[in-house]
Every structure is written in structure tokens, then in C-alpha cells.
Amino acid sequence: MVAERISSRGFRNLDDFELDLPPTGAVFLGPNAHGKTSILESLYYPVLYRSFRNAPDTELSAWNGPGFRLTLDSVVGGESHRTSVGFDRETRRKRVVVDGVEVGRITDAVGKWLAVVFLPADLALLQGGAAERRRFLDRMLSLSDPAYLRALLRYRAVIAQRNAALRAGDAEVVRVFTDAMVEPGSYVVARRLQWVAAWSDRYSSESDGLGEGQRVSLAYLGNPDLAEPGGWSARVAEVERREFRRGATLIGPQRDDLQIAQNGRSLREFGSTGQQRAAAIVLKVCELLTLAEAHGRTPAFLLDDVFAELDRSRQERLTARLTGPGMGQVFLTAPRRDELPPAIDLEVFRVQDGRAYPAGATV
């Protein structure tokens, strides 16, 4: 899976541009706030058709502009594809066209282009609340398993309706939505548990590769009984009275967490900033490898200022991993060349005042 060209019109603070992209990836160098991250955002947008910064589409449009258009030309499995997405600010309508055919539902286009992004804000995967880590699991599993995405959307819809019935004190309606939440909720819990069980040792191995001297592991913090439909009734009975008092569903995957620990001690509570940053990067590596195994093709890896706050040893080890087994096209950003490890060997694009252009050199 390789991005060959990205073109942008009216997107963020970027001038309109077309960039031919090298098959191995590229480095985008330039001052902060000049558009480097926005270029990565344009490459990621066709993955889920939304911003990786959770910004609404109206904020992605250039100031006072009519909207934006992004077009990505890619090669997947030896075949060329073109994905185009346009957003009209006035109507707030989004139009997605894949290989010349307009897509009726955006979810039908999800998974055609794959990329994984690391942002400095991803430290929240270690430092933030459980919702950050649930979002990580939900995004990764939705992109690797369409049935997970369908179950997750169904579960969220049912929970919203069940919570409304709890707030209204309508016991009969609550029972209806209790029955409805079991099947999709079980699937969500089961797939999360399966992923953690399959990837905990691999996560530890990837952490070792970045220089962590002690074992780092993953654990799913939730009730494993809920992975089976028959495990829900007893748990519902235990919390039902409290649910009516609180007006909220108190069991299910929306309350679970993913723990990242070193020698049994949570890195969220006891890890240094460097350890937490490395742990977040490893989560992203595991996300990329999960998607690669599920789809049989390696996503692009987009890394925004990833080497900051890593010591030289970790920088060198990460560089070796990014060019090692299982990796594909890699796109990096940095303010200056001297902030990158010397071993980085990718074509350079300069970014200045929203303009991106080849630097005519390699680093």
C-alpha cells in the first residue's frame, strides 16, 4: 500500500498543492505552525474521513473558504486507486468518490486506504483517562474487522437509548434495550480481549526493541464474563438499581480500560515521560501491524515530531524499527534536520507558510 500523490484544495492553512510522494515515504521539515502536521492530516483523512485531531470538517476548511477537497492516488496490491473527498461548508455535505464511483455511506469507504498516525498528543494514551485507550482499541479494531465496527455502532446506539430510558425511569423500555445491548456488547468485549491476549507478548517484544530493559505488558481491565451473551444478566441484576439512580448504564465495554504496565506497575502512574512516550509509540506500531495482518497490506505510518523527548539510543532504535520488518511507507515531520537521527534516509520536503515543495535533497 503506497500513496503516490496527494492533492489538496482549501484544506487547513495549506496553500493548494499537489505532491508526488516517494514510495518509501518522506520527511517534512519546517517551522512549527507552518503546515507540517496538516500535510499528515491530509494523508490520514481518507482513512476514516475525519480529522485525526477530532476537528469538525468546518474547521478543516481554509478560513472563509467554501470547503475543501482532497484527492489521494494510491497503489494497493499492484492496482491503482483514486480516492477523492470534498466538503462543502455551506451545505455541510461530504462527498466521497472511490475510483470514480460516489460512495453512498462513508462507512463503505473505510478501509480502502490505511494509515496509522503518531502525534505528540498521543501521550494521552498513557497519561489520559480510560476513554483515550478505549478510542485506540475501537479505531484499530474497527479498521481491522468490519464486524467490530458494526457491533460498536449498534452498541453505542442502544446504550444511548437505554440511558435515556434510565433517566426517564421507564423500566419496560430499559428491559428492551438491555436485551438489545447484549449481542453487540459481547462482540466488542470479546474482540478487545482477543486482541490484548494476542498482542501482549508482542507489545513487550516491541518495547524491548526500543530499549526498555524491563517487561512491559498489556492487560484488559473489564469483566471477561461479558464476552459471552450469557454473562450479562447477572451483572445487570447487580447494578440495575444504581443505574436508575444514576441514569446511566454501569456495565459494558464503555467502562473498560487498557492497562500498560512495566513489571506490573502502571506506566500511567509510575512511568517517566520518556517511558510513556515510548510506550505510546509501541502501541502505534502494534496498531500498524494489526491492520497489516488483517488486510494483507501495510498501512502508511505518519509520525509527527516523533523523535522529540527520546534519548539518542531510543531514537536510533526507533529509526531501525521504522526501516525494519513489517514497515511500509513512512512520513515524518520535524522542525529541523538536526532533530532527526542521522540514519533517516528519506526524501525531504520543505514546508513554509503553508507551502510544501521538494527540497531536492535526501536526509
N, C-alpha and C positions, 0 to 999 in steps of 0.2 A: 504494500500500500504506500503510494508515493504521491505527494502533492507536486504537480508540475507548474501550476501557475495560480496565483490569486489576484483577483482584480476587485477593486473597491471604489464605490462612489458614495460620497456623503456619509461616510462612517466615522464616528467619533471626531477626534481632532486631526484626522489624517487628510492630506491632500488626496484627490483622486489618483489612483495608481494602478499599475499592472506590474507584477513581479514574476519573472521566471525563476523557479526555485530549483536549486541543485538537488539531485536525488539523495544525497547523504544528509542534507539539511543546511543550515546557515546560522551565522551569528549576526544579531542586530545590535550595533553599538551606537550609543549616543547619550546625550544628557538626559537626566530624569525629566519626565513630563513632556517629552517631545514626540512620543508616539510608539515607542518600542513595544510596550505591553499591548497597545491597541492593535498592532500588527498580529501579535499572537492571538488576540481575541478574535480577529477576523478569520484566522485559520481554525480556531476552535468552534466558532459559531455554527457551522454546518453539522456539528456532531449532534447537538440537542436543540439547535435553532433557538438558542438563548445565550445570553452573556455568561461567561464564567465568573463575572463579578456580581451576578444577580441583579444587574441593572435592567430596568424595563427598556423595551425597544425604543421608546420615545427618547430616552437618554443616549442611545447609541447613534441617533441621527445627529449630523452636524448642526451646530447652533443655528436656529431659524431656518434649517433646511427642510425640504419636503419629505425626507425619508432617506433610506439608504438601500444600496444594492451590493451584494457580494456574489462573486462567481468563483468557484473553485474547480479547476481542471485537475483530475487525478487519474492515476493508473492503479487498478485493483485487479489482481490475478491476471495481469497481462492485458486487460481490457481498459480502454479509455472511457472516462465518465466526466460529465459536467453537471455540477450542482449549482443552481442559482437561487438566491433568496432575495426577495425585495420586501421592504416595509414602507407603507405609505403612512406618514404621520397624521394626515387629516382624517383618513378613514380608519386608521389603526389596524389596517388589514395586512396580513403577512401572506406572501405568495411564494411557494416553494416549487421549483421545477427541477426534476431529475432526468437528465438525458432527453430533454425536450418535452417531457410529459409532466403536466401540473399534478401535484400530489394533493389528494382530497383531504387527508388527515396528516398532520405533521408527524404523528407517531409512526406512520407508514414509511417515512423517510429516515427515521432514526436508525443508525447503524450502517448506513451506506458509506459514510466517511467516519473514521475513528481517529481520535487523538486523545492524549492524556496531558493534562497541564499541571505544572507545579508553580504556585505563586507564593511570595513571601507570606501572604495571609494564611497559607495552609498550615502555618504553625498552630492555628486554631484546632487542627486535628488532634494535637497533643494538649494544648493549653485551654481549649474551649470546653463547652459543655457537651453532653452526650448527643445532642442534636447534630453537631458537626460530624461526628463519626457515623451516625445513622445516615446522614446525607451521603457520605462517602460510600457506604455499603449499598445504598439504594441506587445511586448513579451507576456504580460499577456493575452491579447485578442486573440492573435494567438494560444496560448496554450489552451484556453478555448473554442474557436469557430473556427473550421476548415474553415468555410466560410469567416471569417475575414482574416485568413492567405491568402486564395486565392485572396480575393479582394485587400489586401495590396500589394501582389506581382504583381498583374496586374496593380495596380495604379502606383507603382514605375516604372515599365517597361514603361508604357505610358508616364509618366512625363519625364523620361529620353529622350524619343524620341521627345516629344513635345519641351523640352528645346533645343534640337539640332536643330529642325526646326526654333525655335525662333532666335537662334544665326545665322542661315543661312538666316533669313529674308524671309522664304518660307511660305507665308500666307496660301496657299492652303493646304499644309501639316499640318500646325498648326491647321487648322479647323478640319481636320480628327482626330487628336489626342485630340482636345478639346472635340469632341463628345465621343471619347473612354474613356476619363478620368471620365466622369460624373457618370456612374453607380458604378464602384468600389470606387470612391471617396466618393460618397454619403453613401455607406455602411460603410466605415471606420469612417466617421464623426458621423453617426447615432449610431453606436455601442459604440464609445467613449462617446458620450453624454448620452446614456442609462446607461453605467457603472457609470459615475460620478453622475447621478441623483439617482441611486440605492444605491450608496455606501457613499455618503457624510455624511449622519447621522450616518452610521455605523463606518465610519472613526472617527467621533467626539467621538462616544462611546468608541472605542478602545483607543483613545488618553486619554480620561478620566481615563480609566483603568490603564494607565501608569503614572497618576498623574498630567496631565495637568488640571489646575484649570479653564481655560478659554476655550470657544468653539473653536475648530479647525475644519475647513471645507475645502471641495474641490470645485473647480469651473473650468469649461472648458472654456478656452479663445479661442473662434473661432466663426465663423459665423454659427448660427444654421440653417440658410436657406439652407446651403449646405448639410444638412442631407436628403434633398429631391432632386431628379434629376431636378425638375423644378426650383430650386433656383439658378442654376449655370449660366444660360445665362445672366442674368442682371449683375451678379458680373463679369463675363468675359468681358462684354462690358465696364465696368467701368475701367478695368485695362489693356486692350489689348495693347494700345499704349505704356504704360510704360513697358509692358512685352517685346515688340520688342526692346525697348531701352536697357533694362537690360539683355535680352537674357535668361530669367528665368520665370517660372510660378509663379505668385504672389498671387494666391488664392489656397485654398485646405488644407487638413489636415497636409501637410508637413510644414505649417507655424503656426500651432496652439500650444497651451500650456495648461498645467495643473497647476492651482494655488493652493497652500496650504497656508491657511491664518488662523490667530488667531484673532478673533474679527474683521474680515475684513482687517487686516493688513498682508501683505505678509510675511511669515516666511523667505523667501529668503532674504528680505531686512531688516527685523526688528528682526528676531529670534536670540536667543543666540545659540552657538554651541550645547549645551545640548538639547535645544528645537528642533533644526534641526535634530540632531541625533535621538531623539525620534520620530520625525515626519517621518523620513525615515524608521525606524523600523516598524512603524504602516502601512506605505504603503506596506511593505513586508508581514505583517500579512494579510492585505486585499487581496493581490495577492494570498497568500496561500488559504484563504477561498474562493476566487472567483474560483480558479481551483478545489477546493474540491467540491463545489456546481455543477460546470459544469460536472465533471467526476464521481461524486458519490464516490470518494475515496480521502483521504487526502494525499497530497504530503509530502515528507520528507522536513524538514526545516534545512537548513545548515547556521550556523551563525558563522562568523569569527570575533573573538575578539569583540563580540557584547557588552560586559559589560563595555568596556573602556569608560571613559569620562561620564558615567552615575553615578549620585549620588546614595547613598545606597538605598534610597526609590525607585527610578526608577528601580534599579537592582532587588529589591525584588518583585516589581510589575511585571516586565518582567518575572522573574522566575515563578511567579504564572500563568502568561498567557501562557507560554510555556508548562506548565504541565496541562493547563486547557482545557475547552471545545473546540472541533474542531481541536485539535492538534494531530499529529501522531508522527512519528519517528523524533527525534531532534538530530542534530550533532553540537557540539560546539567546538571551539578552544580557547585556552588561553595559555599565556606563563607559568603561574604558577597556582597552585591550589588556592592560596590566592587571586587571581584576580577574582575568581568566587564567587557568593553568596553561603553561607553555605547550602542553601536549595536544591542546584542542586544535584540530585540523579541519576547519570548515570555512567555506566562503563567507566573506564579510559583506554586510550591507550597512551603510551609514544611515542613521535616522536623525534628522534635524528639522525642527519646526514643522512636524507632520509630514515631511517628505522622506521617502526611502529610496536609496539608489545603491547599486553595486559599488563597492569600494575599489574593485579592480585588484584585490589582493586576497591572499589566504592567511589564516592565522593558525 
